Amino acid sequence: MGYKYLVIDTKLRQLPIIFPDILCHVDVARAICVLLAKSNPEAKAVSAGDIGIEVLECSGESETLGLTALPTDKPLIDLFPIFHGVKY
């Protein structure tokens, strides 16, 4: 089993979401945005792709969202435990 990821931008921070590849990018993005709708109606997916868990590597694209992996995705995920995705 592999993994996919997407990044949700809430204007204040970026949230990396990692999930099993049995799920579809667009379905996960919709579910997350529904959960955030009350507190953050402008939340949206800004990048998506495949992720290697053994050696963290972000690559590829989401055909369902029409988004690609960005060079900033790996540092965002690496540093999330420290900065919690806060934009600075």
Secondary structure by P-SEA (a helix, b strand, c coil): cbbbbbbbbcccbbbbbbbcccccaaaaaaaaaaaaccccccccccbbbbbbcccbbbbbbbcccccccccaaaaaaaaccccccccc
